[in-house]
Structure formats: C-alpha cells, structure tokens
Amino acid sequence: MTTPAERARRGKAARRRVPRSAHASWLASVDRADPVAVLERQGRDRLTELLPVRHGRMAASPFAFLRGAAAVMAADLASHPHTGLAVQLCGDAHLLNFGVYASPERTPVFDLDDFDETFRGPFEWDVKRLAASVAVAARENGHPETRVHRAALEAVAAYRHTMRRLARLGELAVWHERIDTERLLPLVRSARQRGRADASLTRARRRTSLQPLGRLTEVVDGRRRIVHDPPLLEPAGASDSAALRKIFSDYRSTLTDERRLLLDRYRFVDTARKAVGVGSVGTRCFVVLLAGRDAEDLLFLQIKEARASVLEAHLPPGPFVHPGRRVVAGQRLLQAAGDVFLGWMTGPQGRAYYWRQLRDTLGCADVAGMTPGELLAYARLCGIALARAHARSGDRLAIAGYLGGADTFEHAVAEFALAYAAQTAADHAALGRAIAAGVVAAAPGI
C-alpha cells in the first residue's frame, strides 16, 4: 500500500505531464466539430416531437446553451492534455446542477444533484465546466469583467482549499463529510446575502417530495391524476403504462431489502410522459404517481432514460455496461446522502432507465438574479461541494499534491473559464443562426 507521501508525490509528478499553468489555454482545434451538428447527432434517437423544445430552451441564452451542450464541452476538454488523476466525474458540473436536497433522514444538504453524464475521468474536467458556467452566468448577469474573473477564480480556489483540507482527514471522515444547511450561512459573507440565504433555506426545509402535488396533480372523478400539459407533460398511453407496470419489478430488484419493503407499501395510481431539463429534453422520461397509506399519502417517482455518457467517447471504458446502473452507481458514490428509491432497469426495446424520486431537490439557486457578491458566494459553495464529491471517489492526496499550496491552478482555470465563456457565446449564436435559417426547429418559451 502506498504511503500518503507517495500519493502526494504522484500528484506532483502529474505536473510534468500537464503543468498547472497549462490549464489556462483554450484554443479550438482546427477540426473542432460544429456544435450544432453535435446537437443534431444527439437528437437522432430522441423523441422527434420534443427536439424543438430542447433547441428552444438552449437558444434562450448562452447559459442555457451551456447547460444543454455537455457533449460539446466534453469533446473540447478531450482535445487538450489532461492530468490522468481520475475521479468519478459528475460530467455536467454547471452551477444549476447543484442544490439543496433531502437526505434519507429528511435533513437538507447541499450537493451535486444531476448525474446523467457521470463517468470516471480527469478531475479537472468537472472543475473547468463549473468555472466556465460561473463565467457565462456572470457575464449574462451583466457583471463587470473583473467580477466575472473573481467569481470563476473563487469557485476553483474553494475546490483547491477543500481538497487540501480533506487530504489531511481519515477515510471515514471524508466519506461522511457533508454540507448540512446549517454550515451554509457562515460561507456567505455579507449580512444581506446571509438574510436571503437564510430565507431560502427556511423555505427548503418546509418542502417535501409532495411539493409538486398541487401543480402536477388534479382530482378527476374522485381520484387523483397527473395533470396533462402537452407537450411537456402528457398521458403515457396504454402501452407505456403497461410496460412501466411490467418493468416495475425489475427496478424493485435493484433496491436493498428494506427499501423494497418500503416501496411495496405503495400502489400505482397514474403515470405520464414528462420533458425534463435542457440537455435531457427528447430522452424518454416518465413520472409515476404512487399512493401509500391513503389517497393523500403520495409519492412521485421519475423514470428517466439513461444513455451513454457524453464522456465515454473520450475516455477508457467504465465498469458498467448498463447506462442506468452507471448513473445510479455514480450518484451513490458522489452524493453524501442518496435517494432511497434510486434504482435501474431495462425497458422496452432494450432501452436503459433509472428510477429516482421526483422533486427530492428542495432548493435550486436563482443564478440569473444573483448580484456579483451572491454569485461569488454561490460559486465558492459549489467548488466546496465538488471537491467533497471528488475526494470520495478519487485519490484526494494525489489531487491535493497536484494542486499544491500556491494559487497557480485557480488562476489558470479562471483564464480558461473566461475564454470558454466567449466560445459558448459564439456557439449559442451559431445555434441562433441555424434556427433563423430553418436548419434547426425550435419552440421558444416552452
């Protein structure tokens, strides 16, 4: 077994392959794929009628484009040398894929909350995507360029400081590390920001997974049903409903014994097809409404199609053949406290799916409304959460050794973030031109 010093030296040795200052560079390769073509390729096996919704959502702003363009950025990151210091990547670590969600004990915690693209790869890919999202959001909010740079810098600095702190802790201490909401307020510096954060956390504590009940359900002929809101929320249809009931037992088998017992106390009430997110629009996704003790004891589950991660084309094969199992395993590894109903199975036509609670996320940041100070504080918090997740899944001592005690890495990645924010704006404009020319169909405002 290698010693802590040897692990740290392994990280420092990676600087010879990729100096920390080298992360500052972003230059599109001469054979860079057209970003619109990348999106069109992704849509070939998606639900055709929902693709205009996806394109319309991505066309709304550069930040919305970045959210949906994980495949574009994955190819861009892969075109440059990497450290080889592998972790379980989120794969899509932008600002809105962090949030406050409920632990199994219903304690609000702050963490990553999207894992569709999770895969094992170089730690800096997640860090760069986070920093780029900070820069894009800050520019979109009209912040001065100095504040744009500072926010991206703080996100990466928080990551480095947290990784170095965790490198000094024992294995169980790192494994049980979590960001409880009580720890959030000290991270917010101004009294005004603390007041807003405290109010948001108070609202989050009052929410449960039944929160969507009023908006997503209605009573029809004395029975509760999912509201239909085409094209975003539509009846699943007889064949899909029958298939979901049939594969329910396969999903059930991926849960632990005590969670199967809990799930068995619920019964099917209704199901519908749902369009979710930005980048995921067009993939097959359903919501299932279950009832427990009585008609008011409800549980929403989401069944989402799992595909190959956008990272897989650029990295060595992973241990999981089943994409749904990859997502579930990645989420269980990265999150400090997981969803008790997280599971996977194979559906009709051999498509892979995973199941989870719908709306177990209790709070999501209003990035578009943040002041420079608020965005900086939130970016710092995301950097802390990302380092915690990476420390569980990778060699934190090697990564800490690579990062070192100087601020070289964060300054380099902040420079990359500014350059990639400009690239994102150009790619967003290219999508707008394709829509205007009729090459790509878009449904704005949905």
C-alpha positions in Angstrom: 0.0 0.0 0.0 1.4 3.4 -0.9 2.0 6.0 1.8 0.4 9.4 1.9 3.7 11.0 0.9 3.9 8.7 -2.1 0.4 9.5 -3.2 1.1 13.2 -2.9 4.3 12.8 -5.0 2.2 11.0 -7.7 0.1 14.1 -7.9 3.1 16.4 -8.1 4.5 14.2 -10.8 1.4 14.9 -12.9 2.6 18.5 -13.2 5.3 17.3 -15.6 2.5 16.0 -18.0 0.3 19.0 -17.6 1.7 22.0 -15.7 -0.9 23.8 -13.6 -0.5 26.9 -15.7 -1.3 25.0 -18.9 -5.0 24.8 -17.8 -5.3 28.5 -18.8 -5.3 27.8 -22.5 -8.4 27.3 -24.6 -7.9 27.2 -28.4 -10.4 25.4 -30.5 -8.8 22.7 -32.6 -8.9 23.1 -36.4 -11.1 20.0 -36.7 -13.5 21.0 -33.9 -17.0 19.7 -34.6 -19.7 22.1 -35.5 -21.6 22.5 -32.1 -25.0 22.5 -33.9 -24.1 19.3 -35.7 -23.2 17.7 -32.3 -26.7 18.6 -31.0 -28.3 17.2 -34.1 -26.4 13.9 -33.7 -27.6 13.7 -30.2 -31.2 14.1 -31.3 -31.2 11.2 -33.8 -32.6 8.7 -31.3 -34.6 11.1 -29.2 -38.3 11.8 -29.4 -38.6 13.9 -32.5 -41.6 16.0 -31.3 -39.6 17.2 -28.3 -36.4 18.3 -30.1 -37.8 21.8 -30.9 -38.4 22.2 -27.2 -34.8 21.3 -26.4 -33.4 23.7 -29.1 -35.8 26.5 -28.0 -34.6 26.1 -24.4 -30.9 26.1 -25.4 -31.4 29.2 -27.6 -32.8 31.2 -24.8 -29.3 32.4 -23.6 -25.6 31.4 -23.6 -26.0 29.9 -20.1 -29.0 27.8 -21.3 -26.9 26.7 -24.3 -24.0 25.7 -22.0 -26.5 23.6 -19.9 -27.5 21.6 -22.9 -24.1 21.4 -24.6 -22.3 18.9 -22.3 -21.4 16.8 -25.3 -19.8 19.9 -27.0 -17.7 20.7 -24.0 -16.7 17.1 -23.4 -15.2 17.0 -26.8 -13.5 20.3 -26.3 -11.9 19.2 -23.0 -10.8 15.9 -24.5 -8.9 17.8 -27.2 -6.4 19.1 -24.7 -4.0 17.1 -22.5 -5.2 16.0 -19.0 -3.6 15.1 -15.7 -4.7 11.5 -15.6 -5.8 12.0 -12.0 -9.2 10.3 -12.2 -12.3 10.7 -10.1 -15.9 9.8 -10.6 -16.9 12.9 -12.6 -20.3 14.4 -12.4 -19.8 15.1 -16.1 -22.1 18.1 -16.1 -21.0 20.2 -13.1 -22.5 23.5 -14.0 -24.0 25.9 -11.4 -27.6 24.7 -11.7 -26.6 21.0 -11.2 -26.0 21.8 -7.5 -28.7 22.3 -5.0 -30.3 21.7 -1.6 -31.9 18.2 -1.4 -33.2 16.0 1.3 -31.2 13.2 2.8 -33.0 9.9 3.7 -33.4 11.4 7.2 -35.0 14.4 5.5 -32.1 16.7 6.5 -31.4 19.4 3.9 -27.9 19.1 2.5 -26.2 21.0 -0.3 -24.6 18.8 -3.1 -24.5 17.8 -6.7 -27.9 16.7 -7.9 -27.6 15.6 -11.6 -25.7 12.5 -12.7 -26.8 11.6 -16.2 -23.3 12.1 -17.6 -21.3 10.7 -14.7 -18.2 8.8 -15.7 -14.7 8.2 -14.4 -12.2 10.7 -15.8 -9.7 13.5 -15.0 -10.8 15.7 -12.1 -10.1 19.0 -13.8 -12.9 18.4 -16.4 -15.6 18.9 -13.8 -13.7 21.9 -12.3 -13.4 23.6 -15.7 -17.1 23.1 -16.5 -18.0 24.6 -13.2 -15.7 27.6 -13.7 -17.0 28.1 -17.3 -20.6 28.1 -16.1 -19.7 30.7 -13.5 -18.2 32.9 -16.1 -21.1 32.5 -18.5 -23.6 33.2 -15.8 -21.7 36.3 -14.5 -21.5 37.8 -18.0 -25.1 37.1 -18.7 -26.0 38.9 -15.5 -24.1 42.0 -16.7 -21.4 41.8 -14.0 -18.1 43.7 -14.6 -15.4 41.6 -16.2 -13.3 41.9 -13.0 -16.1 40.3 -11.0 -16.6 37.6 -13.7 -13.0 36.6 -13.3 -13.2 36.8 -9.5 -16.2 34.5 -9.3 -14.6 31.9 -11.5 -11.4 32.2 -9.5 -13.2 31.7 -6.2 -15.0 28.6 -7.4 -11.7 26.9 -8.2 -9.9 28.3 -5.1 -12.7 26.8 -2.9 -12.2 23.5 -4.7 -8.4 23.5 -4.1 -8.6 24.6 -0.4 -11.3 21.9 0.3 -9.4 19.2 -1.4 -6.2 20.0 0.5 -8.2 20.0 3.8 -9.8 16.7 3.0 -6.4 15.2 2.1 -5.5 15.6 5.8 -8.5 13.7 7.1 -9.1 10.0 7.6 -11.1 7.8 5.2 -14.3 7.6 7.2 -14.2 11.3 8.0 -14.0 12.1 4.3 -16.7 9.5 3.4 -19.2 11.0 5.9 -18.4 14.7 5.0 -21.4 16.6 4.0 -22.5 20.2 3.7 -25.5 20.5 6.0 -27.5 23.6 5.5 -26.5 24.9 8.9 -23.0 25.2 7.5 -24.1 27.3 4.6 -24.7 30.6 6.2 -21.1 31.1 7.6 -19.9 30.7 4.0 -22.0 33.8 3.0 -20.1 36.9 3.8 -22.5 39.9 3.8 -25.4 40.3 6.1 -27.8 41.0 3.2 -26.7 37.7 1.4 -27.0 35.8 4.7 -30.6 37.1 5.1 -31.6 35.9 1.6 -29.8 32.6 2.1 -31.5 32.0 5.4 -34.9 32.7 3.9 -34.2 30.3 1.1 -33.1 27.6 3.4 -36.2 28.0 5.6 -38.4 27.6 2.6 -36.4 24.5 1.5 -36.8 22.9 5.0 -40.6 23.1 4.6 -40.6 21.4 1.3 -41.1 17.7 0.8 -41.3 15.4 -2.3 -45.1 16.1 -2.2 -44.4 19.7 -3.2 -45.4 19.2 -6.9 -48.8 17.7 -5.8 -50.7 21.0 -6.3 -49.1 21.7 -9.7 -48.7 18.2 -11.2 -51.9 16.5 -10.0 -55.7 17.1 -10.0 -58.7 15.1 -8.8 -60.8 13.6 -11.6 -64.0 11.7 -10.7 -62.8 11.4 -7.1 -59.4 10.1 -8.0 -56.1 11.9 -8.1 -54.4 12.0 -11.5 -51.4 13.7 -13.1 -52.2 16.9 -14.8 -51.7 16.9 -18.6 -49.7 19.8 -20.0 -48.7 18.9 -23.6 -46.0 18.7 -24.9 -44.2 18.9 -21.5 -46.5 16.5 -19.6 -48.7 14.1 -21.5 -50.5 10.8 -20.8 -48.2 7.9 -21.1 -50.6 5.9 -23.2 -51.8 2.3 -22.6 -48.8 0.6 -24.0 -46.3 2.7 -22.0 -48.3 2.4 -18.8 -48.5 -1.4 -19.2 -44.7 -1.5 -19.8 -44.0 0.6 -16.8 -46.0 -1.7 -14.6 -44.3 -4.7 -16.0 -40.8 -3.4 -15.5 -41.5 -2.1 -12.1 -40.4 -5.5 -10.6 -37.1 -5.3 -12.4 -36.4 -1.8 -10.9 -37.6 -3.1 -7.5 -35.0 -5.8 -7.6 -32.1 -3.2 -7.7 -33.2 -1.8 -4.3 -32.0 -3.1 -0.9 -34.3 -5.3 1.1 -35.6 -2.6 3.4 -36.2 -0.2 0.5 -38.1 -2.8 -1.4 -40.3 -3.3 1.7 -41.0 0.5 1.8 -41.7 0.6 -1.9 -44.1 -2.3 -1.6 -46.3 -0.2 0.7 -47.2 2.0 -2.3 -49.5 1.2 -5.3 -49.7 2.6 -8.8 -52.1 5.5 -9.3 -51.1 7.2 -12.6 -48.2 7.8 -15.0 -47.3 10.4 -17.6 -44.5 11.3 -20.0 -42.5 14.3 -19.0 -40.0 16.6 -20.7 -37.2 17.5 -18.3 -34.2 19.8 -18.1 -32.5 21.3 -21.1 -29.9 18.8 -22.4 -32.2 15.9 -21.5 -35.2 17.0 -23.5 -36.1 14.4 -26.0 -34.9 11.4 -24.0 -37.7 9.2 -22.7 -38.8 10.2 -19.3 -41.9 9.3 -17.3 -43.3 10.2 -13.9 -45.2 7.7 -11.8 -47.7 8.7 -9.1 -47.9 6.2 -6.2 -50.2 6.2 -3.2 -49.3 4.8 0.2 -51.4 4.7 3.4 -54.3 6.6 1.7 -55.1 8.8 -1.3 -53.2 11.8 0.2 -50.0 9.8 1.1 -48.4 10.3 -2.3 -45.0 9.6 -3.8 -43.7 10.7 -7.2 -41.0 8.7 -8.9 -39.2 9.7 -12.1 -38.2 7.1 -14.7 -35.6 8.5 -17.0 -33.8 7.0 -20.0 -30.1 6.5 -19.4 -27.8 6.8 -22.4 -24.0 6.6 -22.8 -22.3 9.5 -21.0 -21.0 12.3 -23.3 -17.6 11.5 -21.7 -17.5 7.9 -22.8 -16.3 8.6 -26.4 -13.2 10.3 -24.9 -12.2 8.0 -22.0 -11.4 4.4 -21.4 -14.4 2.1 -20.8 -16.0 2.1 -17.4 -17.1 -0.9 -15.3 -20.8 -0.7 -16.1 -22.4 -1.9 -19.3 -25.9 -0.8 -18.3 -26.2 3.0 -18.5 -28.8 3.1 -15.8 -26.6 1.3 -13.4 -23.7 3.7 -14.3 -25.9 6.7 -13.3 -27.1 5.1 -10.1 -23.6 3.9 -9.1 -22.1 7.4 -9.9 -24.8 9.2 -7.9 -24.4 6.8 -4.9 -20.6 7.4 -5.0 -20.7 11.2 -5.4 -23.6 12.3 -3.2 -23.1 12.5 0.5 -26.6 11.2 1.2 -28.6 9.4 -1.5 -32.1 8.9 -2.7 -33.7 5.8 -1.1 -35.6 5.0 -4.3 -32.6 5.2 -6.6 -32.5 2.1 -8.9 -32.2 1.0 -12.6 -33.6 -1.5 -15.1 -34.0 -2.2 -18.8 -37.3 -1.3 -20.5 -39.0 -1.9 -23.9 -36.7 -2.2 -26.9 -33.7 -2.7 -24.6 -33.6 0.9 -23.5 -31.9 1.6 -20.2 -33.6 3.6 -17.5 -33.1 4.7 -13.9 -35.6 5.5 -11.2 -35.5 8.2 -8.6 -37.8 10.4 -6.5 -39.2 13.3 -8.4 -38.5 16.7 -6.8 -36.5 15.4 -3.9 -34.4 18.5 -4.6 -35.6 21.1 -2.1 -33.9 24.2 -3.5 -32.1 25.5 -6.6 -30.3 28.7 -6.9 -31.7 31.6 -8.9 -28.4 32.2 -10.7 -30.0 34.7 -13.1 -30.9 37.0 -10.3 -27.6 37.0 -8.4 -25.6 40.1 -7.7 -21.8 39.8 -8.1 -21.3 39.1 -4.4 -24.1 36.5 -4.3 -22.7 34.7 -7.4 -19.2 34.7 -5.9 -20.5 33.1 -2.7 -22.6 30.5 -4.5 -19.6 29.7 -6.8 -17.4 29.1 -3.8 -20.0 26.8 -2.3 -20.2 24.8 -5.5 -16.5 24.4 -5.5 -16.5 23.1 -2.0 -19.3 20.6 -2.9 -17.5 19.4 -6.0 -14.2 18.8 -4.1 -16.1 16.8 -1.4 -17.6 14.6 -4.2 -14.2 14.1 -5.9 -12.5 13.3 -2.6 -14.8 10.3 -2.1 -14.2 8.9 -5.5 -10.6 9.7 -6.4 -7.2 9.9 -4.8 -7.6 13.1 -2.8 -3.9 13.1 -1.7 -2.7 12.9 -5.3 -5.1 15.7 -6.4 -4.1 17.8 -3.5 -0.4 17.2 -4.3 -1.0 18.3 -7.9 -2.9 21.4 -6.8 -0.3 22.5 -4.2 -0.3 25.4 -1.8 0.0 28.1 -4.5 -2.9 29.7 -6.4 -1.5 28.7 -9.8 -4.3 26.3 -10.7 -7.2 28.6 -9.9 -5.7 31.5 -11.8 -5.2 29.2 -14.8 -8.7 27.7 -14.8 -10.2 31.1 -14.3 -8.5 32.3 -17.5 -9.8 29.2 -19.3 -13.3 29.9 -18.0 -13.3 33.4 -19.5 -12.1 32.1 -22.8 -14.6 29.3 -22.8 -17.4 31.6 -21.9 -16.6 33.5 -25.1 -16.6 30.2 -27.0 -20.0 29.4 -25.5 -21.4 32.7 -26.6 -20.2 32.0 -30.2 -21.7 28.5 -30.1 -25.0 29.9 -28.8 -25.0 32.5 -31.7 -24.4 29.6 -34.1 -27.5 27.8 -32.8 -29.5 31.0 -33.2 -28.4 31.3 -36.8 -29.3 27.7 -37.5 -32.8 28.3 -36.1 -33.3 31.5 -38.0 -32.3 29.7 -41.2 -34.7 26.9 -40.6 -32.0 24.3 -40.3 -33.0 23.6 -36.7 -36.6 23.6 -35.5 -37.1 25.4 -32.2 -40.1 26.1 -29.9 -39.3 29.2 -27.9 -40.7 29.8 -24.4 -41.7 26.2 -23.5 
